[in-house]
Amino acid sequence: MFDTLSDRLAATFKNLRGKGRLSEADIDATAREIRIALLEADVALPVVRSFIANVKERARGAEVSQALNPAQQMIKIVNEELVGILGGETRRLRFAKNPPTVIMLAGLQGAGKTTLAGKLGLWLKGQGHSPLLVACDLQRPNAVNQLSVVADRAGVAVYAPEPGNGVGDPVQVAKDSIEHARSKQYDVVIVDTAGRLGIDQELMQQAADIRDAVSPDEILFVVDAMIGQDAVNTAEAFRDGVGFDGVVLSKLDGDARGGAALSIAHVTGKQVMFASNGEKLEDFDAFHPDRMASRILDMGDLLTLIEQAEKTFSQEEAAKMASKLASSKGKDFTLDDFLAQMEQVRKMGSISKLLGMLPGMGQIKDQINNIDERDVDRTAAIIKSMTPKERAEPTIINGSRRARIAKGSGVEVSAVKNLVERFFDARKMMSKMAQGGGMPGMPGMPGMGGGPGRQKKQVKQAKGKRKSGNPMKRKAEEQAAAARREQAAAQGGAFGLPAPEDKNFELPDEFKKFMG
C-alpha cells in the first residue's frame, strides 16, 4: 500500500547523499518533495501541513547543521515525525478488572468487521484468552452465518441466538451475551455490530444503544484502509456520534494509496491499535507506529519478522537442527530436515512478504513480487518423491534415481539435480556457520569467519642473519662488524646523539623541562 510513498521518499533522500552540509535551499527542496509524496499518497492536507512544518523546523536546527551526516539526520527526523503522526507509541488493549472484557466493533458496511472479529478472536486466543464472538449484525443477509463460519475456522465460540436477515433485536442480543459469557467462563466478548453504506441516524442510534447496553471496555472503529479521505470523515462522524477508543485498519495489503491510515490517528486523536494485512485469519497483528514508519522508509521490520519466527519455530526443534549442522560437517542434516525447515518458513506467510520485512528490499520489490510461491511446493514434491534412504543419503542419487524422482514429482530431471546440488551447498554453508566459521569469505571478524572453529595461523618467527660456514669468511665478517660498532661509538649514538658511554653528556634545558 505504501510502495509509491516509499519510492518517492527514497528518491528524495538519495539527492541528499554526499552533501557535507544542507543549505536552506536543500531543506526547502526536500520538504517540497516530501509534501508532494504525502499528498500523492492521499494523506489529509492538515496532516501534511503539520508534518512538513515540524520537519522544516527541526531540519534548520542544530541536530542537522552540526551532524556529521546531514542526510542521515534528515531521514531520522522524517522517521520520528512519521512515528508521531501514526500515533507514537503502540497502544495495547485495556482489559477489565472483572471479566468479561467487552470489545465492540463499529464501522461502515464492507469495512470487514465480521472477518476482523474472527481475526481478533484468534489473536486473543493465541494470547491465552477465551473469547466469545457475538452476532449483533442482524440486518445484513447471512451476516450471522458468516460470523459462525469465521468463528469455527478460528476455533473460538460464537453467541448467535437470532437468525438475522432482519429478524431479532441486536441490543437485546448484546445484553444477553454478557450473562452468557459469565456463565460459560469466557473472559473476552467481541460484539460484531451492523454497518451501513454511509453514515445515517439509524446506524448511529443502534450503535449508541448497544454501547449503552453492554458498556464496552474498548470500542474499536474498523476502517477500510483503501477508501481514502472518506475514511477520515467517517472516523470523525463516529467519534462525535458514538465515540471510539481505537482504530483497526483492514485491507492494509491492498494496492490503493494508504494516506488514510497515516491521517486517522492524527486527525481523530485516537491511535491505530490493530492492522489486518491479508485474507487469512492469521494475517492480523497489533499496529506498531515505529515499525510501520520503518517499512515506509524501506528500513525493514525485523522485530515483526523475529516475532513471527518465534511463533512458528519450536526452540527445541531449532536446537536439534543446530546440533545436526554443527556435528560431523553437517552430514547428519538430511533432506527430511531441510523439508521440515522449509515447511516451518512457509507457515510464517508468503516468501515475498517475509523478504519485504528486510531492510533495503524496496529497491528490488519488483523481483520480490514476481517470486513464484509454488516453487516451494515443487521442491517439497521432489523431496517427497524420494525414498527414506535417498533423503538420508542424497549422495546415492544417481541418474536412474533422478529420472524416477523427476517422474514421480512431475518435474524435469535437471530440477532434481539442481535441488540436490543446492542442498549440498546450503548444508555446507550452514554447517560452517553453525561451527563458528561465520559467513564464508569474511575471515578475521568475530562471528563472520575466523571463529572458534577455525585454527589460527601460526606466526613465523623472524630468522636472524645467517652466518657463513667458511671459518675465514666468518672471522672477516665479525671483524668488520666490530669496526662498525667502534666507529658508531666515536661519532655518537643513534640520531646523532652521543653514545651512552659518554658520562659528561647532559640534555638541553628545554628537553629537561619537557621530560619533567
Secondary structure, 3 states (H helix, E strand, C coil): CCHHHHHHHHHHHHCCCCCCCCCHHHHHHHHHHHHHHHHHCCCCHHHHHHHHHHHHHHHCCHHHHCCCCHHHHHHHHHHHHHHHHCCCCCCCCCCCCCCCEEEEEECCCCCCHHHHHHHHHHHHHHCCCCEEEEEECCCCCCHHHHHHHHHHHHCCEEECCCCECCECCHHHHHHHHHHHHHHCCCCEEEEEECCCCCCCHHHHHHHHHHHHHHCCCEEEEEEECCCCCHHHHHHHHHHHHCCCCEEEEECCCCCCCCHHHHHHHHHHCCCEEEEECCCCCCCEEECCHHHHHHHHCCCCCHHHHHHHHHHHCCHHHHHHHHHHHHCHHHCCCCHHHHHHHHHHHHHCCCHHHHHHCCCCHHHHHHHHHCCCCHHHHHHHHHHHCCCHHHHHCHHHCCHHHHHHHHHHHCCCHHHHHHHHHHHHHHHHHHHHHHCCCCCCCCCCCCCCCCCCCCCCCCCCCCCCCCCCCCHHHHHHHHHHHHHHHHHHHHHCCHHHCCCCCCCCCCCCHHHHHHHC
